[in-house]
Amino acid sequence: MDPNRMTATEAAAAIAAGRLSAAELMEACLARAAERDATLRAFVHLDPALARRNAGRARPGPLHGIPFGVKDVLDTADMPTQHGSPIYAGHRPRGDSAAVAAAKGAGGVIMGKTVTTEFATRHPGLTTNPHHPGHTPGGSSSGSAAAVAAGLLPLAFGTQTAGSIVRPASYCGVVGFKPSYGTFHRGGMKVCSESLDTIGIMARSVADCAFAMGAMTGRAHGDPEAKRDRPPRLGLTLGHAPGDATPEMAALLHGVADAARRAGAEVVDFVLPQPLLDAAALHPWLMGMETLQGLAWEYAEARPQLSAALLDRLDWAAGFPVAKLREARLAQHAAIEAIAPAMAGLDALLTPSAPGEAPEGLHHTGDATFNLLWTTIRGPNVTIPAGRGPKGLPMGVQLVALVGRDAEVLSAARWVQAALG
């Protein structure tokens, strides 16, 4: 197997056994980037000489020598951090973000910075879908999802405010894991929404997510490959807007549920409590008004350099009184309180990762309808590849769990993946 196609767990085992070196793995990833990235455009900054130096000075640790992509809203001391905005063109932070420092501390090697939409919001970057360059890779973690899917590197950071990890991972056919809110410290991140923004990762396997998260956080994320003592109990839902699912996504979700039942899982229909419906309805105000706060300087001092789409959204948010933000925050807290009793006896919810396969065109990164509620309630969610759409592009399903049950949702996701065959 080409080293750049290895999963992170496979590469780490090969390096630990002396069958592969950090330098060899980096060279394989750089060669793949040279082959694919002119079309893919996953990296906004890639300096091969620096990547090689970083591989040569990788620290000891469980992730020793494993290349990482870093979404360009996370600070890096030796690479520009530009937030997908001309306002920050060439900006060089003095230090690394907490997440990047955690990756390096576990032995990971920062290969380059991956493309983000403007401030991880709506205006897309240049990245194309690795399965068809005429389709979006999703957003806002566009470059990270595409780079992992195309074999440019095994792991990459993403961030999520609505659906910015799960949706692009689904569109690109990789595993995307948004951990419980606050798992990664957000120091050195361009935070827009204080109540929602969460750092997570993209990988090629569920096991990679558990492995990397455990190495970087020191918190046990379990072994998703280990045999469970029983099949999971799953709640099946199309979320707060079931009509937004394409027919092929609805069929895929029910097909996955049937496969899980055949493998022994209990799968029951899950009805969303009213507080979750209320929180989903108010998510636009929570995200929009907090983003206006997070971009207060840019909005006041650099308006001409903001995209029309972002400026329109910020102007919209500025038209509401602060009481509207308080209403949205109270709705979020009510939903968080309501989800635990509603999920009593369930290991996870099974729900779409996106409305369908990646839409055509690069002007829009897709719809976060099937993600925003699960981000709002702050628990972990993970998307796994589950099928193909009518144009042959990947589609995924996601599993959602309660806050703190990150290991459990990864275990359930891997079990479902195995049930699919």
Secondary structure, DSSP 8 states (H G I E B T S, - for coil): --GGGS-HHHHHHHHHTTSS-HHHHHHHHHHHHHHHHHHH--EEE--HHHHHHHHHT--SSTTTT-EEEEETTB--TTS---TTSGGGTT---SS--HHHHHHHHTT-EEEEEE---GGGSSS--S--BTTBTTB---SSSHHHHHHHHTTS-SEEEEEESSSTTHHHHHHHTSEEEE-STTSS--TTB--S-TTT-EEEEEESSHHHHHHHHHHHHSS----TTS--SS--EEEE--TT-GGGS-HHHHHHHHHHHHHHHHTT-EEEE----HHHHHHHHHHHHHHHHHHHHHTHHHHHH-GGGS-HHHHHHHHHHHTS-HHHHHHHHHHHHHHHHHHHHHTTT-SEEEEESSSSS--BBSS-----TTTHHHHHTT--EEEEEEEE-TTS-EEEEEEE--TT-HHHHHHHHHHHHHHT-
